[in-house]
């Protein structure tokens, strides 16, 4: 093959392994590039604006804690008069949950995102925390009545545990408008039996309603007249609701006062009862150990489940507690979520709670006590 004169062949060793990269000018119209940046800006601004829009959620966080063996600004949390009491030590802390957000002041999506990454917070739908058909006033009143019932049931449970006699009475404190009970039950009605079972306290009534499908039968006394009426409960979530605020009325052999202002709901019942038992028995039950716990209690000493148990465990750790009492029925939420430094025991009755505290106080073997771990 002939090469053109004056142009010797290029040796193979001089061939580049990669072709030369040429840079070409951006020939896109400036308005197209400008439009792209504007689009990105609009998207960013829109995302930021959406982040500050109200969300349909509220957030549960750990709330204040209170030592049932201690005092509040109002004075001793538990005061007992008319019977011998004994010094205590250590702590028996009840726990609360605080709700962030409501229908008047909803949380933004940024608030919800921050709660999502905090293991001590829980995100729940607005409707679950504030049912649309229940006003804020009705919700607050229900919480107040539940707290009063919790306190009186705790006193009854503690006194019955210590061998004292307790008279019991349950009355209708209010009827929710539009509920199944409206027009059937009245405020002031004394509830004697529910579905044939003795109405010893609020919790026995709820258990009797839950145990029967179909209409619920109430044997009541209205003034001096005995009556039997039927109410078909409504179902909300997993609960059967008849629409009354039942109220415990007990007759105690001496005076027991519980002062805990601005706290509602029934979940402090077990810890109230433990504090009363400790004051009525010689020696410090806790032996100086810092306990916390949660759970409803019936007058007969049955411990029931509560909400916000994860937040309450974190609140317990923040308060310095090292041991925690959780209702057996809450173990599904407890397992796998126990904060470091906290030992949790599962209890179903007041007796079981006292057994756990005694075992730790005596440095005994706790390996046989129930926990929530699988």
C-alpha positions in Angstrom: 0.0 0.0 0.0 1.5 3.4 -1.0 1.5 6.3 1.5 1.2 9.9 0.3 4.5 11.6 -0.3 5.8 13.6 2.7 3.5 11.8 5.2 5.3 8.8 6.7 3.2 6.1 8.3 2.3 6.6 12.0 3.9 3.9 14.1 1.5 1.7 16.0 3.2 2.6 19.3 2.0 6.2 18.8 -1.7 5.4 18.6 -3.7 6.7 21.7 -5.6 4.1 23.7 -8.5 6.6 24.2 -9.9 9.0 21.7 -9.5 12.7 22.4 -12.5 14.1 24.3 -13.9 17.2 22.6 -16.0 19.7 24.6 -18.9 21.2 22.8 -20.7 24.4 23.9 -24.1 24.0 25.6 -26.4 25.0 22.8 -29.7 24.7 24.8 -31.6 27.9 24.9 -31.1 29.9 28.1 -34.8 30.0 28.8 -34.9 26.2 28.9 -32.1 26.0 31.5 -33.8 28.8 33.5 -37.1 26.9 33.4 -35.4 23.8 34.9 -34.0 25.8 37.8 -37.3 27.4 38.4 -39.0 24.0 38.4 -36.6 22.7 41.0 -37.2 25.8 43.1 -40.9 25.5 43.0 -40.6 21.8 44.0 -38.4 22.7 47.0 -40.7 25.5 48.1 -43.8 23.2 47.7 -42.1 20.4 49.8 -41.2 22.9 52.5 -44.8 24.3 52.5 -46.3 20.8 52.7 -44.0 20.1 55.7 -45.7 22.9 57.7 -49.2 21.8 56.8 -51.4 20.4 59.6 -51.2 16.6 59.9 -54.0 14.2 61.1 -51.9 12.8 63.9 -51.0 13.5 67.5 -47.9 12.3 69.3 -47.6 10.6 72.7 -44.5 11.4 74.7 -43.4 10.6 78.3 -45.2 12.8 80.8 -44.6 13.8 84.4 -44.1 11.1 87.0 -45.2 11.1 90.6 -44.0 9.1 93.6 -47.0 7.7 95.5 -44.9 7.6 98.6 -44.0 11.3 98.2 -45.7 14.6 97.8 -46.8 17.2 95.3 -47.3 20.9 95.6 -50.7 20.1 97.1 -49.1 18.1 99.9 -48.7 14.3 100.5 -49.9 12.3 97.5 -51.5 9.7 99.8 -52.8 10.7 103.3 -54.3 8.1 105.7 -56.1 9.0 108.9 -57.7 6.9 111.6 -55.4 3.9 111.5 -51.7 3.1 112.3 -49.3 3.9 109.4 -45.6 3.2 109.0 -42.6 5.0 107.5 -41.6 4.2 103.9 -38.6 4.7 101.7 -37.6 4.2 98.1 -40.1 5.1 95.4 -43.3 3.8 93.8 -43.7 6.1 90.8 -46.9 6.3 88.8 -46.4 7.4 85.2 -48.2 9.6 82.7 -48.3 10.2 79.0 -48.5 13.6 77.4 -50.3 14.3 74.1 -48.8 16.7 71.6 -51.4 18.2 69.2 -55.2 18.4 69.1 -57.9 19.5 66.7 -57.5 23.1 67.6 -53.7 23.0 67.4 -52.7 20.2 65.0 -49.1 19.1 64.6 -47.2 19.8 61.3 -45.7 17.0 59.2 -42.3 18.1 60.5 -43.4 17.5 64.1 -44.6 14.0 63.1 -41.4 13.3 61.3 -39.4 14.2 64.4 -41.5 11.9 66.5 -41.0 9.1 64.0 -37.3 8.9 64.8 -37.6 9.1 68.6 -38.1 5.7 70.2 -39.8 7.3 73.2 -42.6 8.9 71.1 -45.6 7.3 69.5 -47.7 8.6 66.6 -51.4 7.9 66.7 -54.3 9.1 64.5 -56.1 12.2 65.6 -59.5 10.4 65.6 -58.1 7.8 68.0 -57.0 10.4 70.5 -59.9 12.8 70.0 -63.0 10.9 68.7 -65.0 13.3 66.4 -68.2 12.6 68.3 -66.7 13.5 71.7 -66.1 17.1 72.7 -63.1 18.2 74.6 -65.2 18.9 77.6 -66.7 15.4 77.5 -63.3 13.9 77.1 -61.9 15.8 80.1 -64.9 14.9 82.2 -64.5 11.2 81.3 -60.8 11.4 82.3 -61.7 13.1 85.6 -64.3 10.4 86.5 -61.9 7.6 85.5 -59.2 9.1 87.8 -61.7 9.2 90.7 -62.8 5.6 90.0 -59.1 4.6 89.8 -58.4 6.2 93.2 -61.4 4.7 95.0 -60.8 1.2 93.5 -57.1 1.4 94.6 -58.1 2.2 98.1 -60.6 -0.7 98.1 -58.0 -3.1 96.7 -55.4 -2.1 99.2 -57.7 -2.3 102.2 -59.2 -5.6 101.1 -55.6 -6.9 100.6 -54.9 -5.9 104.2 -58.0 -7.6 105.6 -60.3 -4.6 106.1 -64.0 -4.7 105.2 -65.2 -2.5 102.3 -68.8 -1.7 101.3 -69.3 -1.2 97.6 -71.8 0.7 95.5 -71.8 1.6 91.7 -73.9 4.4 90.3 -74.3 6.1 86.9 -72.5 9.4 87.1 -73.6 10.5 83.6 -75.0 9.3 80.2 -73.3 10.3 77.0 -75.8 12.0 74.6 -76.6 9.9 71.5 -75.1 6.8 73.0 -77.0 3.4 73.3 -77.7 4.1 77.0 -79.4 7.4 76.4 -83.1 7.2 77.4 -82.5 3.8 79.1 -80.2 4.5 82.0 -80.2 7.7 84.0 -77.7 9.6 86.1 -78.0 8.4 89.7 -79.1 4.9 88.8 -77.6 2.3 91.2 -76.2 -0.6 89.2 -76.7 -3.9 91.0 -75.9 -6.5 88.4 -74.7 -6.6 84.8 -75.6 -9.7 82.7 -76.4 -11.4 86.0 -73.0 -10.7 87.6 -72.6 -8.5 90.7 -71.5 -5.0 89.9 -68.8 -4.6 92.5 -66.9 -1.8 90.8 -66.5 0.0 87.5 -64.1 -2.7 86.2 -66.3 -5.6 87.0 -69.1 -3.8 84.9 -66.8 -3.4 81.9 -65.7 -7.0 82.1 -69.3 -8.2 82.2 -70.2 -6.1 79.2 -67.2 -7.4 77.2 -68.0 -11.0 78.0 -71.5 -11.1 76.4 -72.4 -10.7 72.7 -75.7 -8.9 72.0 -77.7 -6.8 74.4 -76.4 -6.1 78.0 -78.8 -6.5 80.9 -78.6 -4.1 83.8 -80.4 -4.8 87.1 -80.6 -1.3 88.7 -82.3 0.6 91.5 -83.8 3.9 90.5 -84.7 5.7 93.7 -86.6 2.9 95.5 -87.7 1.1 92.4 -85.9 -2.0 91.1 -85.7 -2.2 87.3 -84.2 -4.5 84.7 -83.2 -2.8 81.4 -81.3 -3.7 78.2 -78.7 -1.8 76.3 -77.2 -3.0 73.0 -73.5 -1.8 73.1 -71.9 0.0 70.3 -68.5 -1.3 69.1 -65.6 1.1 68.9 -62.3 -0.5 67.9 -62.1 -3.5 70.2 -64.3 -2.1 72.9 -68.0 -2.4 73.6 -69.5 0.9 74.6 -72.9 1.5 76.3 -72.3 5.2 76.9 -72.3 5.7 80.6 -69.9 7.1 83.1 -70.1 4.6 86.0 -68.8 5.8 89.4 -67.5 3.8 92.4 -68.9 4.6 95.8 -67.2 2.7 98.5 -67.6 2.7 102.3 -64.2 2.6 103.9 -63.4 2.0 107.7 -61.1 5.0 107.8 -60.1 8.0 105.7 -57.7 7.7 102.7 -57.2 10.8 100.6 -55.3 10.9 97.3 -54.2 14.3 96.0 -53.0 14.3 92.3 -54.4 17.4 90.5 -54.5 17.9 86.7 -54.1 14.2 85.9 -56.9 12.1 84.4 -57.5 8.5 83.4 -57.4 5.1 85.2 -53.8 3.9 84.6 -52.3 4.9 88.0 -54.6 2.5 90.0 -52.1 -0.2 90.7 -49.4 2.3 91.9 -51.9 4.0 94.2 -52.8 0.7 95.8 -49.1 -0.2 96.3 -48.5 3.1 98.0 -51.4 2.6 100.4 -50.3 -1.0 101.2 -46.8 0.2 101.9 -48.0 2.8 104.4 -50.3 0.3 106.1 -47.6 -2.3 106.7 -44.6 -2.3 109.0 -41.2 -1.8 107.2 -40.4 -0.3 103.9 -41.8 -2.5 101.1 -39.3 -1.4 98.5 -36.2 -1.4 100.9 -35.1 1.7 99.1 -35.5 0.5 95.5 -36.8 3.0 93.0 -39.8 1.4 91.3 -42.2 2.6 88.7 -45.2 1.0 87.1 -48.6 1.3 85.5 -51.9 -0.5 85.2 -55.5 -0.1 86.1 -56.8 -2.0 89.2 -60.1 -3.3 90.2 -61.4 -3.3 93.8 -60.7 -7.0 93.9 -57.0 -6.5 92.9 -57.0 -7.4 89.2 -54.5 -5.4 87.2 -55.6 -4.3 83.7 -53.9 -3.0 80.6 -53.2 0.7 79.8 -52.1 2.8 76.8 -48.8 4.4 76.2 -46.7 1.7 78.0 -43.6 2.4 75.9 -43.7 6.1 76.7 -44.1 5.2 80.4 -41.1 3.0 80.4 -39.0 5.8 79.0 -40.5 8.1 81.6 -39.6 5.6 84.3 -35.9 5.6 83.2 -35.9 9.4 83.0 -37.2 9.5 86.6 -34.4 7.3 87.8 -36.4 4.1 88.3 -34.6 0.8 87.9 -37.6 -1.6 88.2 -40.9 -1.5 86.4 -44.3 -3.2 86.8 -46.3 -3.8 83.6 -49.7 -5.4 83.1 -49.5 -8.8 81.6 -51.9 -7.7 78.9 -49.4 -5.0 77.8 -46.5 -7.5 77.2 -47.1 -7.4 73.4 -46.1 -3.7 73.5 -43.4 -4.1 76.1 -41.3 -6.9 74.5 -38.5 -5.6 72.5 -39.0 -2.0 73.6 -37.6 -2.0 77.1 -35.1 0.9 77.5 -31.6 0.1 78.8 -31.2 0.1 82.6 -34.8 -1.0 83.3 -35.9 -4.4 84.6 -39.6 -5.2 83.8 -41.9 -7.6 85.6 -45.3 -8.6 84.3 -48.1 -8.7 86.8 -51.8 -9.6 86.6 -52.8 -8.9 90.2 -51.9 -6.6 93.1 -50.6 -9.7 94.9 -48.2 -10.4 92.0 -46.9 -6.8 92.1 -46.2 -7.1 95.8 -44.4 -10.4 95.3 -42.1 -8.9 92.7 -41.3 -5.9 95.0 -40.7 -8.1 98.0 -38.3 -10.4 96.0 -36.2 -7.5 94.9 -36.2 -5.9 98.3 -34.9 -9.2 99.9 -32.3 -9.7 97.2 -34.1 -12.9 96.4 -34.2 -14.9 93.3 -36.3 -13.2 90.7 -35.6 -15.6 87.9 -39.0 -17.3 88.4 -41.0 -14.0 88.2 -42.9 -13.4 85.0 -41.5 -10.9 82.5 -42.6 -9.7 79.1 -39.6 -11.2 77.3 -40.3 -14.2 75.0 
